[in-house]
Amino acid sequence: MRAKIIQEFKGEINDVKFINEQVYRTSEYLIENIENKFGEVSKNFVEDLKNTIEIAAYKYDTFDFKVFEESVINSLNEAKIAKELKINYEGIDWKMELINKNLRENKYIFKIEKEIERNSWENKIDKDKSKGLGR
């Protein structure tokens, strides 16, 4: 038998490079769904998600990308805001602590949530002025 790889996989999401197609496809699927709910994700979120998937796929003996996707989508469906999202594998978040901590502590910027935060601040200022608290 003569076997050879003609071309290795190369992909990119928000300037983050991928060489593993399964990690790329799972990241793309999850990011698309997260963006549909919370807005555009930052590059550092993409990097952390990619690293989390790579580590989990390596550390879990029987890692199943489909099961991982379903677990995260279930969490996404329950989350009302981005910091409530929990990246997990069938409820287990071993090797996913960093990304979950960063989500809880609002370390990632989601475009829609940033707009809502900015708009609520502007509304607060307007309300204060209307109550005679402004100059």
ROSE-4610 file (N, C-alpha, C; in Angstrom, 1 decimal, always signed):
// ROSE-4610
residu = [M/M/M/R/R/R/A/A/A/K/K/K/I/I/I/I/I/I/Q/Q/Q/E/E/E/F/F/F/K/K/K/G/G/G/E/E/E/I/I/I/N/N/N/D/D/D/V/V/V/K/K/K/F/F/F/I/I/I/N/N/N/E/E/E/Q/Q/Q/V/V/V/Y/Y/Y/R/R/R/T/T/T/S/S/S/E/E/E/Y/Y/Y/L/L/L/I/I/I/E/E/E/N/N/N/I/I/I/E/E/E/N/N/N/K/K/K/F/F/F/G/G/G/E/E/E/V/V/V/S/S/S/K/K/K/N/N/N/F/F/F/V/V/V/E/E/E/D/D/D/L/L/L/K/K/K/N/N/N/T/T/T/I/I/I/E/E/E/I/I/I/A/A/A/A/A/A/Y/Y/Y/K/K/K/Y/Y/Y/D/D/D/T/T/T/F/F/F/D/D/D/F/F/F/K/K/K/V/V/V/F/F/F/E/E/E/E/E/E/S/S/S/V/V/V/I/I/I/N/N/N/S/S/S/L/L/L/N/N/N/E/E/E/A/A/A/K/K/K/I/I/I/A/A/A/K/K/K/E/E/E/L/L/L/K/K/K/I/I/I/N/N/N/Y/Y/Y/E/E/E/G/G/G/I/I/I/D/D/D/W/W/W/K/K/K/M/M/M/E/E/E/L/L/L/I/I/I/N/N/N/K/K/K/N/N/N/L/L/L/R/R/R/E/E/E/N/N/N/K/K/K/Y/Y/Y/I/I/I/F/F/F/K/K/K/I/I/I/E/E/E/K/K/K/E/E/E/I/I/I/E/E/E/R/R/R/N/N/N/S/S/S/W/W/W/E/E/E/N/N/N/K/K/K/I/I/I/D/D/D/K/K/K/D/D/D/K/K/K/S/S/S/K/K/K/G/G/G/L/L/L/G/G/G/R/R/R]
num = [1/1/1/2/2/2/3/3/3/4/4/4/5/5/5/6/6/6/7/7/7/8/8/8/9/9/9/10/10/10/11/11/11/12/12/12/13/13/13/14/14/14/15/15/15/16/16/16/17/17/17/18/18/18/19/19/19/20/20/20/21/21/21/22/22/22/23/23/23/24/24/24/25/25/25/26/26/26/27/27/27/28/28/28/29/29/29/30/30/30/31/31/31/32/32/32/33/33/33/34/34/34/35/35/35/36/36/36/37/37/37/38/38/38/39/39/39/40/40/40/41/41/41/42/42/42/43/43/43/44/44/44/45/45/45/46/46/46/47/47/47/48/48/48/49/49/49/50/50/50/51/51/51/52/52/52/53/53/53/54/54/54/55/55/55/56/56/56/57/57/57/58/58/58/59/59/59/60/60/60/61/61/61/62/62/62/63/63/63/64/64/64/65/65/65/66/66/66/67/67/67/68/68/68/69/69/69/70/70/70/71/71/71/72/72/72/73/73/73/74/74/74/75/75/75/76/76/76/77/77/77/78/78/78/79/79/79/80/80/80/81/81/81/82/82/82/83/83/83/84/84/84/85/85/85/86/86/86/87/87/87/88/88/88/89/89/89/90/90/90/91/91/91/92/92/92/93/93/93/94/94/94/95/95/95/96/96/96/97/97/97/98/98/98/99/99/99/100/100/100/101/101/101/102/102/102/103/103/103/104/104/104/105/105/105/106/106/106/107/107/107/108/108/108/109/109/109/110/110/110/111/111/111/112/112/112/113/113/113/114/114/114/115/115/115/116/116/116/117/117/117/118/118/118/119/119/119/120/120/120/121/121/121/122/122/122/123/123/123/124/124/124/125/125/125/126/126/126/127/127/127/128/128/128/129/129/129/130/130/130/131/131/131/132/132/132/133/133/133/134/134/134/135/135/135]
x = [+0.8/+0.0/+0.9/+0.5/+1.1/+0.1/+0.4/-0.5/+0.2/-0.4/+0.3/-0.8/-0.5/-1.4/-1.0/-1.9/-1.6/-1.6/-2.6/-2.7/-3.3/-2.7/-3.2/-4.3/-5.1/-6.2/-5.7/-6.2/-5.9/-7.2/-7.5/-8.7/-8.4/-9.4/-9.2/-10.6/-10.7/-11.9/-11.4/-11.9/-11.5/-10.0/-9.2/-7.7/-7.1/-7.8/-7.3/-7.1/-5.9/-5.6/-5.9/-6.4/-6.8/-6.1/-5.5/-4.9/-5.7/-6.6/-7.4/-8.8/-9.2/-10.6/-11.7/-11.6/-12.7/-12.8/-11.7/-11.7/-12.3/-11.9/-12.4/-13.9/-14.4/-15.8/-16.7/-16.2/-16.9/-16.9/-15.7/-15.6/-16.5/-16.5/-17.3/-18.8/-19.2/-20.6/-21.0/-20.2/-20.5/-20.5/-19.5/-19.4/-20.5/-20.9/-22.1/-23.3/-23.6/-24.7/-24.6/-23.4/-23.1/-23.3/-22.8/-23.0/-24.4/-25.2/-26.6/-27.4/-26.9/-27.6/-27.0/-25.6/-25.0/-24.2/-24.1/-23.3/-21.9/-21.3/-19.9/-19.0/-18.2/-17.3/-15.9/-15.1/-13.8/-12.8/-11.6/-10.6/-10.1/-10.0/-9.5/-10.5/-11.8/-12.8/-12.6/-12.3/-12.1/-10.9/-9.8/-8.6/-8.8/-9.5/-9.7/-10.7/-11.7/-12.5/-11.8/-11.0/-10.1/-9.2/-8.5/-7.6/-8.4/-9.5/-10.3/-10.7/-11.2/-11.6/-10.4/-9.3/-8.1/-7.7/-7.6/-7.2/-8.2/-9.5/-10.5/-10.5/-10.3/-10.3/-9.1/-8.0/-6.8/-6.9/-7.5/-7.5/-8.6/-9.8/-10.9/-10.7/-10.6/-10.4/-11.3/-12.6/-13.6/-14.3/-13.6/-14.2/-15.0/-16.2/-17.1/-17.5/-17.0/-17.3/-18.8/-19.6/-21.1/-21.6/-21.2/-21.7/-21.2/-20.0/-19.5/-20.4/-20.6/-21.5/-22.8/-23.5/-24.8/-24.8/-23.7/-23.6/-23.5/-22.7/-22.5/-23.8/-24.5/-25.7/-26.8/-26.9/-27.8/-27.6/-26.3/-26.0/-26.3/-26.1/-26.4/-27.9/-28.7/-30.1/-30.6/-29.9/-30.3/-29.8/-28.7/-28.1/-28.9/-29.1/-29.8/-28.8/-27.6/-26.5/-25.2/-24.2/-23.0/-22.3/-22.3/-21.6/-22.3/-23.5/-24.2/-23.9/-23.2/-22.9/-21.8/-21.9/-20.9/-20.5/-19.2/-18.6/-18.4/-19.0/-18.9/-19.0/-18.7/-18.8/-19.6/-20.9/-21.9/-21.9/-21.9/-22.0/-20.6/-19.6/-18.3/-17.5/-16.8/-16.1/-14.6/-14.1/-12.7/-11.9/-10.9/-10.0/-10.7/-11.8/-12.5/-12.7/-12.0/-12.1/-11.8/-10.7/-10.3/-11.3/-11.8/-12.8/-14.1/-14.5/-15.7/-15.5/-14.3/-14.0/-14.0/-13.4/-13.4/-14.8/-15.7/-17.1/-17.8/-17.6/-18.3/-17.8/-16.5/-15.9/-16.0/-16.8/-17.0/-15.6/-14.7/-13.4/-13.5/-14.6/-14.8/-15.8/-15.6/-16.5/-17.4/-18.7/-19.7/-20.3/-20.3/-20.7/-22.1/-23.1/-24.4/-24.5/-23.9/-24.0/-23.3/-22.2/-21.5/-22.4/-23.1/-24.1/-25.2/-25.7/-26.8/-26.2/-25.0/-24.4/-24.2/-23.7/-23.5/-24.8/-25.8/-27.2/-27.8/-27.6/-28.2/-27.5/-26.2/-25.5/-26.0/-26.2/-26.7/-28.1/-28.9/-30.3/-30.2/-29.3/-29.2/-28.8/-27.9/-27.5/-28.7/-29.5/-30.7/-31.7/-31.9/-32.9/-32.4/-31.1/-30.6/-30.9/-30.6/-30.8/-32.3/-33.2/-34.6/-35.1/-34.4/-34.8/-34.2/-33.6/-33.0/-31.6/-31.0/-29.7/-28.6/-28.8/-27.8/-27.5/-26.7/-26.4/-27.4]
y = [-1.2/+0.0/+1.2/+2.2/+3.5/+4.6/+5.1/+6.1/+7.4/+8.5/+9.8/+10.9/+11.8/+12.9/+14.0/+14.4/+15.4/+16.8/+17.0/+18.4/+18.3/+18.9/+18.9/+20.0/+19.8/+20.8/+22.1/+23.2/+24.5/+25.3/+25.9/+26.7/+27.9/+28.8/+30.0/+30.6/+31.0/+31.7/+32.9/+34.0/+35.3/+35.4/+35.1/+35.1/+34.0/+33.1/+32.0/+30.8/+30.3/+29.2/+27.8/+27.0/+25.6/+24.6/+23.5/+22.5/+21.2/+21.1/+19.9/+20.2/+19.5/+19.8/+19.5/+18.5/+18.3/+19.4/+19.8/+21.0/+22.2/+22.4/+23.6/+23.5/+22.4/+22.2/+22.4/+21.8/+21.9/+23.4/+24.0/+25.4/+26.3/+26.1/+26.9/+26.7/+25.5/+25.2/+25.9/+25.8/+26.4/+27.9/+28.4/+29.9/+30.5/+29.8/+30.3/+30.4/+29.4/+29.4/+30.4/+30.5/+31.5/+32.9/+33.2/+34.5/+34.8/+33.8/+34.0/+34.5/+34.0/+34.4/+35.6/+35.7/+36.8/+37.8/+37.6/+38.5/+38.0/+38.8/+38.4/+38.1/+37.0/+36.7/+37.3/+37.4/+38.0/+36.9/+37.4/+36.4/+35.6/+36.2/+35.4/+34.3/+34.6/+33.5/+32.3/+32.7/+31.6/+30.8/+31.5/+30.8/+29.9/+30.4/+29.6/+28.4/+28.6/+27.5/+26.4/+26.9/+25.9/+25.1/+25.8/+25.1/+24.2/+24.6/+23.7/+22.4/+22.6/+21.4/+20.5/+21.1/+20.2/+19.5/+20.1/+19.5/+18.4/+18.7/+17.7/+16.5/+16.7/+15.6/+14.7/+15.3/+14.6/+13.9/+14.5/+14.0/+13.0/+13.2/+12.2/+11.0/+9.8/+8.6/+8.4/+8.7/+8.4/+9.7/+10.7/+12.0/+11.9/+12.4/+12.4/+13.9/+14.4/+15.8/+16.1/+15.2/+15.4/+15.6/+14.7/+14.8/+16.1/+16.6/+17.8/+19.0/+19.0/+20.0/+20.1/+18.9/+18.8/+19.4/+19.1/+19.5/+21.0/+21.6/+23.1/+23.8/+23.2/+23.8/+23.7/+22.6/+22.6/+23.7/+23.9/+25.0/+26.4/+26.5/+27.8/+28.0/+27.0/+27.2/+27.6/+27.2/+27.6/+29.0/+29.4/+30.7/+31.9/+32.8/+34.1/+35.1/+35.1/+36.0/+35.2/+35.7/+34.9/+34.4/+35.1/+34.6/+33.4/+33.1/+31.9/+30.6/+30.8/+29.7/+28.9/+27.6/+26.7/+25.7/+25.8/+24.8/+23.5/+22.4/+21.2/+20.0/+18.8/+17.6/+16.7/+16.5/+15.7/+16.2/+17.5/+18.0/+18.1/+17.5/+17.5/+18.6/+19.4/+20.6/+20.5/+19.2/+19.0/+19.4/+20.2/+20.7/+21.9/+22.4/+23.5/+24.6/+24.6/+25.5/+27.0/+27.1/+28.5/+29.2/+28.6/+29.2/+29.5/+28.6/+28.9/+30.0/+30.0/+31.1/+32.5/+32.5/+33.7/+34.1/+33.2/+33.5/+34.1/+33.5/+33.9/+35.3/+35.6/+36.9/+38.0/+37.7/+38.6/+39.0/+38.1/+38.4/+38.5/+37.9/+37.9/+39.0/+39.6/+40.7/+40.1/+40.2/+39.8/+41.0/+41.2/+42.5/+43.0/+42.1/+42.5/+42.9/+42.1/+42.4/+43.7/+44.0/+45.3/+46.4/+46.3/+47.3/+47.5/+46.4/+46.5/+47.2/+46.9/+47.5/+49.0/+49.4/+50.8/+51.5/+50.9/+51.5/+51.7/+50.7/+50.9/+52.0/+52.2/+53.2/+54.6/+54.7/+55.9/+56.2/+55.2/+55.3/+55.8/+55.3/+55.7/+57.2/+57.6/+59.0/+59.9/+59.5/+60.2/+60.3/+59.2/+59.2/+60.1/+60.1/+61.0/+62.4/+62.8/+64.2/+64.5/+63.6/+63.9/+64.1/+63.6/+63.7/+65.0/+65.8/+67.0/+66.8/+65.6/+65.4/+65.9/+66.2/+66.7/+68.2/+68.8/+70.2/+71.0]
z = [+0.0/+0.0/+0.0/-0.8/-0.8/-0.3/+0.8/+1.4/+1.7/+1.4/+1.8/+1.9/+2.8/+3.0/+2.0/+1.1/+0.1/+0.7/+1.5/+2.1/+3.4/+4.4/+5.8/+5.9/+6.8/+7.0/+7.6/+7.1/+7.7/+7.7/+8.8/+8.9/+9.8/+9.8/+10.6/+11.0/+12.3/+12.8/+13.5/+13.1/+13.8/+14.0/+12.9/+12.9/+13.8/+14.3/+15.1/+14.1/+14.0/+13.1/+13.7/+12.8/+13.2/+12.3/+12.8/+12.0/+12.1/+13.1/+13.3/+12.8/+11.8/+11.2/+12.1/+13.0/+13.9/+14.9/+15.4/+16.4/+15.7/+14.4/+13.7/+13.5/+13.1/+12.8/+14.1/+15.1/+16.4/+16.9/+16.8/+17.2/+16.4/+15.1/+14.2/+14.5/+14.7/+15.0/+16.4/+17.4/+18.7/+18.6/+18.0/+17.9/+17.1/+16.1/+15.3/+16.2/+17.0/+17.9/+19.0/+19.6/+20.6/+20.1/+18.9/+18.3/+18.0/+17.6/+17.3/+18.6/+19.7/+21.0/+21.7/+21.7/+22.5/+21.6/+20.4/+19.5/+19.2/+18.4/+17.9/+19.1/+19.0/+20.0/+19.7/+20.8/+20.6/+20.2/+19.8/+19.4/+20.5/+21.7/+22.9/+23.3/+23.0/+23.3/+22.3/+21.0/+20.0/+20.4/+20.8/+21.2/+22.4/+23.4/+24.6/+24.3/+23.4/+23.1/+22.3/+21.3/+20.6/+21.5/+22.4/+23.3/+24.2/+24.7/+25.5/+24.8/+23.6/+22.8/+22.6/+22.2/+21.9/+23.2/+24.3/+25.6/+26.0/+25.9/+26.3/+25.4/+24.1/+23.1/+23.4/+23.9/+24.2/+25.6/+26.5/+27.9/+28.2/+27.5/+27.7/+26.8/+27.3/+26.6/+25.4/+25.7/+24.6/+24.2/+24.0/+23.6/+22.4/+22.4/+21.3/+21.0/+19.8/+19.4/+19.4/+19.0/+18.9/+20.3/+21.2/+22.6/+23.2/+23.0/+23.5/+22.9/+21.6/+21.0/+21.7/+21.9/+22.5/+23.9/+24.7/+26.0/+26.1/+25.2/+25.2/+24.7/+23.7/+23.2/+24.3/+25.1/+26.2/+27.2/+27.5/+28.4/+27.8/+26.5/+25.8/+25.8/+25.6/+25.7/+27.0/+28.1/+29.5/+29.9/+29.3/+29.6/+29.1/+30.0/+29.6/+29.2/+29.8/+29.5/+29.3/+28.6/+28.3/+29.5/+30.6/+31.8/+32.4/+32.0/+32.5/+31.7/+30.5/+29.6/+30.3/+30.3/+30.9/+29.8/+29.5/+28.5/+29.3/+28.8/+29.6/+28.6/+29.1/+28.4/+29.2/+28.8/+29.6/+31.1/+31.3/+32.7/+33.4/+32.8/+33.5/+32.8/+33.7/+33.1/+33.5/+33.7/+33.9/+32.7/+32.9/+31.8/+31.1/+31.6/+31.0/+32.0/+33.1/+34.2/+33.7/+33.0/+32.6/+31.7/+30.7/+29.9/+30.7/+31.5/+32.3/+33.4/+33.9/+34.9/+34.1/+32.9/+32.1/+31.7/+31.4/+31.1/+32.3/+33.5/+34.7/+35.1/+34.8/+35.2/+34.1/+33.1/+31.9/+31.3/+31.1/+30.5/+29.0/+28.4/+27.0/+26.6/+25.5/+25.0/+23.9/+24.1/+23.1/+22.6/+21.3/+20.7/+21.1/+21.1/+21.4/+22.9/+23.8/+25.2/+25.5/+24.8/+25.0/+24.6/+23.5/+23.1/+24.1/+24.6/+25.6/+26.9/+27.3/+28.5/+28.2/+27.0/+26.7/+26.7/+26.0/+25.9/+27.3/+28.2/+29.5/+30.3/+30.1/+30.7/+30.2/+28.9/+28.3/+28.8/+28.9/+29.5/+30.9/+31.7/+33.1/+33.2/+32.3/+32.3/+31.9/+30.9/+30.5/+31.6/+32.3/+33.4/+34.5/+34.8/+35.9/+35.5/+34.3/+33.8/+33.9/+33.6/+33.6/+35.0/+36.0/+37.4/+38.1/+37.3/+37.8/+38.5/+38.3/+38.9/+38.0/+36.8/+35.9/+36.1/+35.3/+35.5/+34.8]
